[in-house]
Amino acid sequence: MRRRLIVEAAVPLIAERGYASVGVRDVAAAAGVSVGTVTYHFGSVQEILSEAMVLHIERYYAALSEAAAQAAGAAEALRLLVDALFTEDTDRHWRMWFDYWNAGDQDPDQAFARG
């Protein structure tokens, strides 16, 4: 439960500050827990941020899939998917994704490989 709380708190931090600018103290403060609680559940800040990115990506694509599934037909589903390309959420998603990808290129440790 605490682990999930910590990961969820990291997602908006990544969106706001960028992947490389988020530290353990930032995540702890956003989650309302101590730094010790964070380090108890996670071995590194990269592990937290990688899990946060996976959560973000899953949510982003789940929302798109759900919208397309609820469409009245294939043409409407396609229109919804195309329209979704031009939203603030999609812009944020791709900025976060490229930032994450770039951080992985800079420091390809195990947390990035799992993410």
FIKOLZA-1660 file (N, C-alpha, C; in steps of 0.1 Angstrom, whole numbers, plus 5000, padded with zeros to 4 digits):
% residues 115
   i   px   py   pz ch aa at
   1 5008 4988 5000  A  M  N
   1 5000 5000 5000  A  M CA
   1 5009 5013 5000  A  M  C
   2 5019 5013 5009  A  R  N
   2 5028 5025 5009  A  R CA
   2 5036 5026 4996  A  R  C
   3 5040 5014 4991  A  R  N
   3 5048 5014 4979  A  R CA
   3 5040 5020 4967  A  R  C
   4 5027 5017 4966  A  R  N
   4 5019 5022 4956  A  R CA
   4 5017 5037 4958  A  R  C
   5 5015 5042 4970  A  L  N
   5 5013 5056 4973  A  L CA
   5 5026 5064 4969  A  L  C
   6 5037 5058 4971  A  I  N
   6 5050 5065 4968  A  I CA
   6 5051 5066 4952  A  I  C
   7 5048 5055 4946  A  V  N
   7 5049 5055 4931  A  V CA
   7 5039 5065 4925  A  V  C
   8 5027 5065 4930  A  E  N
   8 5017 5074 4925  A  E CA
   8 5021 5089 4928  A  E  C
   9 5027 5091 4939  A  A  N
   9 5032 5105 4942  A  A CA
   9 5043 5110 4932  A  A  C
  10 5050 5100 4927  A  A  N
  10 5061 5104 4918  A  A CA
  10 5057 5108 4904  A  A  C
  11 5045 5103 4899  A  V  N
  11 5041 5106 4886  A  V CA
  11 5039 5121 4883  A  V  C
  12 5032 5128 4891  A  P  N
  12 5031 5142 4888  A  P CA
  12 5044 5150 4890  A  P  C
  13 5053 5145 4898  A  L  N
  13 5066 5151 4900  A  L CA
  13 5074 5150 4887  A  L  C
  14 5074 5138 4881  A  I  N
  14 5081 5136 4868  A  I CA
  14 5075 5145 4858  A  I  C
  15 5062 5146 4857  A  A  N
  15 5055 5155 4847  A  A CA
  15 5059 5169 4849  A  A  C
  16 5060 5174 4861  A  E  N
  16 5062 5188 4864  A  E CA
  16 5077 5192 4863  A  E  C
  17 5086 5183 4868  A  R  N
  17 5100 5187 4869  A  R CA
  17 5109 5180 4860  A  R  C
  18 5105 5169 4854  A  G  N
  18 5114 5161 4846  A  G CA
  18 5120 5150 4854  A  G  C
  19 5122 5139 4847  A  Y  N
  19 5127 5127 4853  A  Y CA
  19 5140 5129 4862  A  Y  C
  20 5149 5135 4856  A  A  N
  20 5162 5137 4862  A  A CA
  20 5162 5147 4874  A  A  C
  21 5152 5154 4875  A  S  N
  21 5151 5165 4886  A  S CA
  21 5143 5160 4898  A  S  C
  22 5139 5148 4899  A  V  N
  22 5131 5143 4910  A  V CA
  22 5140 5134 4919  A  V  C
  23 5141 5137 4932  A  G  N
  23 5149 5129 4941  A  G CA
  23 5140 5122 4951  A  G  C
  24 5146 5114 4960  A  V  N
  24 5139 5107 4970  A  V CA
  24 5132 5116 4980  A  V  C
  25 5138 5127 4984  A  R  N
  25 5132 5137 4993  A  R CA
  25 5119 5143 4986  A  R  C
  26 5120 5146 4974  A  D  N
  26 5108 5151 4967  A  D CA
  26 5097 5141 4967  A  D  C
  27 5100 5129 4964  A  V  N
  27 5089 5118 4963  A  V CA
  27 5084 5116 4977  A  V  C
  28 5092 5116 4987  A  A  N
  28 5088 5114 5001  A  A CA
  28 5078 5125 5005  A  A  C
  29 5082 5137 5002  A  A  N
  29 5074 5149 5006  A  A CA
  29 5060 5148 4999  A  A  C
  30 5060 5145 4986  A  A  N
  30 5048 5144 4978  A  A CA
  30 5039 5133 4983  A  A  C
  31 5045 5122 4988  A  A  N
  31 5037 5111 4992  A  A CA
  31 5033 5112 5007  A  A  C
  32 5039 5122 5014  A  G  N
  32 5036 5124 5028  A  G CA
  32 5041 5114 5037  A  G  C
  33 5053 5108 5033  A  V  N
  33 5060 5098 5041  A  V CA
  33 5074 5103 5044  A  V  C
  34 5081 5096 5052  A  S  N
  34 5095 5099 5055  A  S CA
  34 5104 5094 5044  A  S  C
  35 5116 5099 5043  A  V  N
  35 5126 5094 5034  A  V CA
  35 5129 5080 5038  A  V  C
  36 5129 5076 5050  A  G  N
  36 5132 5063 5055  A  G CA
  36 5122 5053 5050  A  G  C
  37 5109 5057 5049  A  T  N
  37 5099 5049 5044  A  T CA
  37 5101 5046 5029  A  T  C
  38 5105 5056 5022  A  V  N
  38 5108 5055 5007  A  V CA
  38 5119 5045 5005  A  V  C
  39 5130 5047 5013  A  T  N
  39 5142 5039 5011  A  T CA
  39 5140 5024 5016  A  T  C
  40 5130 5023 5025  A  Y  N
  40 5126 5009 5029  A  Y CA
  40 5120 5001 5018  A  Y  C
  41 5112 5008 5010  A  H  N
  41 5104 5002 4999  A  H CA
  41 5112 5001 4986  A  H  C
  42 5121 5010 4984  A  F  N
  42 5128 5011 4971  A  F CA
  42 5143 5012 4973  A  F  C
  43 5150 5005 4964  A  G  N
  43 5165 5005 4965  A  G CA
  43 5171 5018 4959  A  G  C
  44 5164 5025 4950  A  S  N
  44 5170 5037 4944  A  S CA
  44 5159 5046 4939  A  S  C
  45 5162 5058 4937  A  V  N
  45 5152 5068 4931  A  V CA
  45 5148 5063 4917  A  V  C
  46 5158 5057 4910  A  Q  N
  46 5155 5052 4896  A  Q CA
  46 5144 5041 4896  A  Q  C
  47 5145 5033 4907  A  E  N
  47 5134 5023 4908  A  E CA
  47 5121 5029 4910  A  E  C
  48 5120 5039 4918  A  I  N
  48 5107 5046 4920  A  I CA
  48 5102 5052 4907  A  I  C
  49 5111 5059 4901  A  L  N
  49 5107 5067 4889  A  L CA
  49 5104 5057 4878  A  L  C
  50 5111 5046 4877  A  S  N
  50 5107 5037 4866  A  S CA
  50 5094 5031 4868  A  S  C
  51 5091 5027 4881  A  E  N
  51 5077 5022 4884  A  E CA
  51 5066 5032 4882  A  E  C
  52 5070 5045 4885  A  A  N
  52 5060 5056 4882  A  A CA
  52 5057 5057 4867  A  A  C
  53 5068 5056 4859  A  M  N
  53 5066 5057 4845  A  M CA
  53 5058 5046 4839  A  M  C
  54 5060 5034 4844  A  V  N
  54 5052 5022 4840  A  V CA
  54 5037 5024 4844  A  V  C
  55 5035 5029 4856  A  L  N
  55 5021 5032 4860  A  L CA
  55 5015 5043 4851  A  L  C
  56 5022 5053 4848  A  H  N
  56 5017 5064 4839  A  H CA
  56 5014 5059 4826  A  H  C
  57 5023 5051 4820  A  I  N
  57 5021 5045 4806  A  I CA
  57 5009 5036 4806  A  I  C
  58 5007 5028 4816  A  E  N
  58 4996 5019 4817  A  E CA
  58 4983 5027 4817  A  E  C
  59 4983 5037 4826  A  R  N
  59 4971 5046 4827  A  R CA
  59 4967 5053 4814  A  R  C
  60 4978 5058 4808  A  Y  N
  60 4976 5066 4795  A  Y CA
  60 4969 5057 4785  A  Y  C
  61 4975 5046 4782  A  Y  N
  61 4970 5037 4772  A  Y CA
  61 4957 5030 4776  A  Y  C
  62 4954 5028 4788  A  A  N
  62 4942 5023 4793  A  A CA
  62 4930 5032 4790  A  A  C
  63 4933 5045 4792  A  A  N
  63 4923 5055 4790  A  A CA
  63 4920 5056 4775  A  A  C
  64 4930 5056 4766  A  L  N
  64 4928 5056 4752  A  L CA
  64 4920 5043 4747  A  L  C
  65 4924 5032 4752  A  S  N
  65 4917 5019 4749  A  S CA
  65 4902 5020 4753  A  S  C
  66 4900 5025 4765  A  E  N
  66 4886 5025 4770  A  E CA
  66 4878 5034 4762  A  E  C
  67 4883 5046 4758  A  A  N
  67 4876 5055 4750  A  A CA
  67 4872 5049 4736  A  A  C
  68 4882 5042 4730  A  A  N
  68 4880 5036 4717  A  A CA
  68 4870 5025 4718  A  A  C
  69 4870 5017 4729  A  A  N
  69 4861 5006 4731  A  A CA
  69 4847 5011 4733  A  A  C
  70 4845 5023 4738  A  Q  N
  70 4831 5028 4740  A  Q CA
  70 4826 5035 4728  A  Q  C
  71 4834 5036 4718  A  A  N
  71 4829 5043 4706  A  A CA
  71 4818 5036 4699  A  A  C
  72 4810 5043 4692  A  A  N
  72 4798 5037 4685  A  A CA
  72 4802 5028 4673  A  A  C
  73 4814 5030 4668  A  G  N
  73 4819 5023 4656  A  G CA
  73 4833 5025 4654  A  G  C
  74 4839 5018 4644  A  A  N
  74 4853 5019 4641  A  A CA
  74 4857 5033 4637  A  A  C
  75 4849 5040 4629  A  A  N
  75 4852 5054 4625  A  A CA
  75 4853 5063 4637  A  A  C
  76 4843 5062 4646  A  E  N
  76 4844 5070 4658  A  E CA
  76 4856 5067 4666  A  E  C
  77 4859 5054 4668  A  A  N
  77 4870 5050 4676  A  A CA
  77 4883 5056 4670  A  A  C
  78 4885 5055 4657  A  L  N
  78 4896 5061 4650  A  L CA
  78 4897 5076 4652  A  L  C
  79 4886 5083 4651  A  R  N
  79 4885 5097 4653  A  R CA
  79 4890 5100 4667  A  R  C
  80 4885 5093 4677  A  L  N
  80 4888 5095 4691  A  L CA
  80 4904 5093 4693  A  L  C
  81 4909 5083 4687  A  L  N
  81 4923 5081 4689  A  L CA
  81 4932 5092 4682  A  L  C
  82 4927 5096 4670  A  V  N
  82 4934 5107 4663  A  V CA
  82 4933 5120 4671  A  V  C
  83 4921 5123 4676  A  D  N
  83 4919 5135 4684  A  D CA
  83 4928 5135 4697  A  D  C
  84 4929 5123 4702  A  A  N
  84 4937 5122 4714  A  A CA
  84 4952 5126 4712  A  A  C
  85 4957 5125 4700  A  L  N
  85 4970 5129 4697  A  L CA
  85 4973 5144 4700  A  L  C
  86 4963 5152 4700  A  F  N
  86 4964 5166 4701  A  F CA
  86 4959 5172 4714  A  F  C
  87 4961 5165 4725  A  T  N
  87 4957 5169 4738  A  T CA
  87 4969 5172 4747  A  T  C
  88 4966 5179 4757  A  E  N
  88 4977 5182 4767  A  E CA
  88 4982 5169 4774  A  E  C
  89 4973 5160 4776  A  D  N
  89 4977 5147 4782  A  D CA
  89 4987 5140 4773  A  D  C
  90 4984 5140 4760  A  T  N
  90 4993 5133 4751  A  T CA
  90 5007 5140 4750  A  T  C
  91 5006 5154 4750  A  D  N
  91 5019 5161 4750  A  D CA
  91 5027 5158 4763  A  D  C
  92 5020 5158 4775  A  R  N
  92 5027 5155 4787  A  R CA
  92 5032 5140 4787  A  R  C
  93 5024 5131 4782  A  H  N
  93 5029 5117 4781  A  H CA
  93 5042 5116 4773  A  H  C
  94 5042 5122 4761  A  W  N
  94 5054 5120 4753  A  W CA
  94 5066 5128 4758  A  W  C
  95 5064 5139 4765  A  R  N
  95 5075 5146 4771  A  R CA
  95 5081 5137 4783  A  R  C
  96 5072 5131 4790  A  M  N
  96 5076 5122 4801  A  M CA
  96 5084 5110 4796  A  M  C
  97 5078 5104 4785  A  W  N
  97 5084 5092 4779  A  W CA
  97 5098 5095 4774  A  W  C
  98 5099 5106 4766  A  F  N
  98 5113 5109 4760  A  F CA
  98 5123 5112 4771  A  F  C
  99 5118 5119 4782  A  D  N
  99 5127 5122 4793  A  D CA
  99 5131 5110 4800  A  D  C
 100 5122 5100 4802  A  Y  N
 100 5125 5087 4808  A  Y CA
 100 5135 5079 4799  A  Y  C
 101 5132 5079 4786  A  W  N
 101 5141 5072 4777  A  W CA
 101 5155 5078 4777  A  W  C
 102 5156 5091 4776  A  N  N
 102 5169 5098 4777  A  N CA
 102 5176 5095 4790  A  N  C
 103 5169 5095 4801  A  A  N
 103 5176 5091 4814  A  A CA
 103 5181 5077 4813  A  A  C
 104 5174 5068 4807  A  G  N
 104 5179 5054 4806  A  G CA
 104 5191 5053 4797  A  G  C
 105 5192 5061 4787  A  D  N
 105 5204 5061 4779  A  D CA
 105 5216 5067 4787  A  D  C
 106 5214 5076 4796  A  Q  N
 106 5225 5082 4804  A  Q CA
 106 5230 5073 4815  A  Q  C
 107 5220 5064 4820  A  D  N
 107 5224 5056 4832  A  D CA
 107 5216 5043 4831  A  D  C
 108 5220 5034 4822  A  P  N
 108 5213 5021 4819  A  P CA
 108 5215 5011 4830  A  P  C
 109 5209 5014 4842  A  D  N
 109 5210 5004 4853  A  D CA
 109 5198 4994 4853  A  D  C
 110 5197 4986 4863  A  Q  N
 110 5187 4975 4863  A  Q CA
 110 5173 4981 4864  A  Q  C
 111 5171 4992 4871  A  A  N
 111 5158 4998 4873  A  A CA
 111 5152 5002 4859  A  A  C
 112 5161 5008 4850  A  F  N
 112 5156 5011 4837  A  F CA
 112 5153 4999 4829  A  F  C
 113 5161 4989 4830  A  A  N
 113 5159 4976 4823  A  A CA
 113 5146 4970 4826  A  A  C
 114 5142 4970 4839  A  R  N
 114 5129 4965 4844  A  R CA
 114 5118 4973 4839  A  R  C
 115 5120 4987 4839  A  G  N
 115 5109 4996 4834  A  G CA
 115 5107 4994 4820  A  G  C
% end
